[in-house]
């Protein structure tokens, strides 16, 4: 059995009610649910939440919310892996045989079903524990600068001051959309960011972290650009 787990607690502070706030015409969580549905990969798509309103919105768009997330894993300090582990354990205790799990963030409106399928195939055709979305940095990280207390700039890597950009190794970062993993890897607390993971590269125009209102507005611009016409 393969499940999608969408973490969506109710206590967002920087953007109140972030997980069900309207985004380009519908609650933002709907895009994650719909991408999971379109992928055709999941036996069940669940939303792990401590909030009754979020649970109801999730059900309206075809997901389930079969349990109330416990308070001890619904605070600001709980990581994604703990939430997924709880969901997997809940299913196993009910008697289900869970083989693979995909954690999908609730605020990922640019998510594409095709990349969920690509990551699934990368995971299941290898001995990896995880496969998750990454994207490239827009500028070489070897050219990063720090600001001194006096306001002067100081290169992090002065040895690359004169290195041509095309000669520098590309660098990638977590795209913050989804994390496929084996159920065993989540249950055994295997680190996601390790050599046991496969990175599935997303184009930068499909990646936008949403932590502030400014991020939200930027994501809406990007969404409209991608979906125009």
C-alpha distance (Angstrom), angle and dihedral (degrees) to the residues before:
residue distance angle dihedral
X1 . . .
X2 3.80 . .
X3 3.77 121.4 .
X4 3.78 137.5 -176.1
X5 3.79 116.6 -140.1
X6 3.80 118.0 -160.8
X7 3.82 111.7 -169.5
X8 3.81 110.8 -147.9
X9 3.77 117.2 160.1
X10 3.79 120.2 -178.5
X11 3.80 100.3 -129.2
X12 3.81 103.7 82.2
X13 3.81 108.8 151.8
X14 3.82 109.0 -177.4
X15 3.82 92.3 49.5
X16 3.83 108.1 22.9
X17 3.83 114.6 -134.6
X18 3.79 86.3 3.0
X19 3.80 97.3 163.1
X20 3.82 95.1 59.1
X21 3.79 99.9 26.9
X22 3.84 111.7 129.5
X23 3.80 112.3 -95.8
X24 3.80 118.2 -175.3
X25 3.78 92.4 -28.6
X26 3.80 106.8 -32.4
X27 3.80 141.5 46.4
X28 3.78 108.8 -68.5
X29 3.81 92.8 -125.7
X30 3.81 88.6 63.0
X31 3.82 91.6 73.2
X32 3.79 92.1 58.2
X33 3.81 92.0 47.2
X34 3.80 92.2 47.9
X35 3.82 93.5 48.2
X36 3.80 89.6 51.6
X37 3.80 90.2 49.8
X38 3.82 92.6 47.2
X39 3.80 91.7 51.6
X40 3.81 91.1 65.4
X41 3.79 90.4 -147.5
X42 3.78 105.1 110.5
X43 3.77 134.8 83.2
X44 3.80 88.6 -164.1
X45 3.79 135.9 8.1
X46 3.78 111.6 -153.8
X47 3.77 134.0 -176.2
X48 3.79 114.5 -145.6
X49 3.78 106.1 -150.4
X50 3.77 143.2 146.7
X51 3.80 91.5 -152.9
X52 3.83 125.0 89.9
X53 3.81 94.6 -154.0
X54 3.81 92.7 52.1
X55 3.81 89.4 48.6
X56 3.80 90.7 52.9
X57 3.81 93.2 49.2
X58 3.80 89.5 48.9
X59 3.79 91.0 53.8
X60 3.79 91.6 48.6
X61 3.80 89.0 60.6
X62 3.80 95.6 45.9
X63 3.80 104.4 -93.5
X64 3.78 125.3 117.9
X65 3.79 129.0 -125.6
X66 3.80 100.1 -165.0
X67 3.80 97.8 169.1
X68 3.79 141.6 21.9
X69 3.78 109.8 -110.0
X70 3.83 109.3 -117.0
X71 3.78 117.7 -107.1
X72 3.81 92.9 -120.6
X73 3.82 91.1 65.9
X74 3.81 96.8 38.3
X75 3.79 101.0 76.0
X76 3.81 133.3 100.2
X77 3.80 92.9 -94.3
X78 3.80 101.4 52.9
X79 3.78 114.1 107.5
X80 3.78 126.9 -137.9
X81 3.80 94.3 -110.0
X82 3.82 92.4 60.2
X83 3.80 91.0 52.9
X84 3.80 92.3 50.1
X85 3.80 91.9 45.8
X86 3.80 89.9 53.5
X87 3.81 91.4 51.3
X88 3.81 93.2 48.2
X89 3.80 91.0 48.2
X90 3.81 90.5 49.9
X91 3.81 91.2 55.1
X92 3.80 94.0 44.7
X93 3.80 91.8 50.5
X94 3.79 87.4 52.7
X95 3.80 89.1 56.4
X96 3.81 101.5 -101.1
X97 3.80 121.4 139.7
X98 3.82 104.7 -132.3
X99 3.80 115.0 -169.1
X100 3.82 104.1 164.8
X101 3.78 135.3 17.8
X102 3.78 132.9 -167.6
X103 3.77 119.1 -159.2
X104 3.81 108.6 -154.0
X105 3.77 120.6 -172.2
X106 3.80 116.4 -123.5
X107 3.81 92.7 -136.0
X108 3.80 100.3 56.2
X109 3.82 104.7 106.6
X110 3.82 93.1 160.6
X111 3.80 92.2 59.3
X112 3.80 116.0 129.5
X113 3.80 126.7 -151.5
X114 3.81 89.8 -140.0
X115 3.80 91.6 64.6
X116 3.80 91.5 48.1
X117 3.81 87.1 56.0
X118 3.81 92.7 45.3
X119 3.80 91.6 52.3
X120 3.80 91.7 45.6
X121 3.80 90.5 53.7
X122 3.81 92.1 46.1
X123 3.80 90.6 52.7
X124 3.78 99.4 43.4
X125 3.81 94.3 45.0
X126 3.81 93.2 54.2
X127 3.78 141.3 46.4
X128 3.81 91.4 -108.8
X129 3.78 121.4 129.9
X130 3.83 94.9 -146.2
X131 3.79 142.5 16.0
X132 3.78 118.6 -165.9
X133 3.79 142.7 165.2
X134 3.79 120.8 -86.1
X135 3.78 134.3 168.3
X136 3.78 134.3 -164.0
X137 3.77 124.8 -100.4
X138 3.79 111.1 -107.5
X139 3.82 92.0 -134.0
X140 3.82 130.3 33.7
X141 3.79 109.2 -87.3
X142 3.81 88.6 -148.4
X143 3.82 87.0 70.5
X144 3.82 94.2 54.9
X145 3.80 117.6 136.3
X146 3.78 133.0 -151.8
X147 3.78 124.3 -151.3
X148 3.79 116.5 -127.8
X149 3.83 122.1 -142.0
X150 3.81 86.9 -101.6
X151 3.80 91.0 56.8
X152 3.81 95.0 -107.9
X153 3.79 123.1 133.3
X154 3.79 123.5 -113.7
X155 3.83 122.5 -174.4
X156 3.80 116.4 -124.9
X157 3.81 88.5 -147.5
X158 3.82 108.2 29.2
X159 3.81 90.2 173.1
X160 3.83 87.7 72.9
X161 3.82 97.6 51.9
X162 3.79 91.0 112.3
X163 3.80 100.7 27.1
X164 3.78 112.9 118.9
X165 3.81 113.9 -113.8
X166 3.80 91.6 -124.3
X167 3.80 89.7 57.0
X168 3.81 94.2 56.3
X169 3.78 121.6 94.8
X170 3.82 112.9 -106.5
X171 3.80 115.4 -113.1
X172 3.79 129.8 -152.0
X173 3.79 137.8 -161.3
X174 3.79 136.8 -162.2
X175 3.81 108.8 -78.8
X176 3.81 91.6 -151.8
X177 3.81 97.8 -133.1
X178 3.80 111.9 101.8
X179 3.82 144.9 -9.8
X180 3.78 120.3 -156.6
X181 3.77 115.4 -163.8
X182 3.75 143.6 157.4
X183 3.78 113.0 -97.0
X184 3.81 88.6 -121.4
X185 3.80 92.0 55.9
X186 3.80 92.1 54.2
X187 3.81 92.5 44.8
X188 3.81 92.2 49.0
X189 3.83 93.6 47.9
X190 3.80 93.5 -120.8
X191 3.84 108.1 179.7
X192 3.80 111.6 -106.2
X193 3.79 94.8 -151.2
X194 3.78 99.0 63.2
X195 3.79 143.4 92.7
X196 3.82 88.1 -81.1
X197 3.81 90.9 72.4
X198 3.79 132.4 83.7
X199 3.80 118.7 -143.8
X200 3.80 118.2 -139.5
X201 3.80 108.1 -157.6
X202 3.81 118.2 -133.0
X203 3.81 123.1 -168.2
X204 3.80 111.4 -104.8
X205 3.81 92.9 -119.1
X206 3.82 88.5 67.1
X207 3.80 95.3 52.1
X208 3.80 126.8 82.9
X209 3.78 125.7 148.4
X210 3.81 110.9 -142.9
X211 3.79 113.7 -150.2
X212 3.81 102.6 124.7
X213 3.80 137.6 36.7
X214 3.81 88.0 -105.7
X215 3.82 89.4 55.2
X216 3.80 89.2 49.6
X217 3.80 92.9 53.1
X218 3.81 91.0 47.0
X219 3.81 90.1 51.8
X220 3.80 90.8 51.9
X221 3.81 90.9 52.3
X222 3.79 89.8 50.0
X223 3.80 93.5 46.1
X224 3.80 92.3 51.9
X225 3.80 91.4 47.5
X226 3.81 92.4 50.5
X227 3.81 93.3 46.0
X228 3.80 101.6 38.4
X229 3.77 117.6 129.6
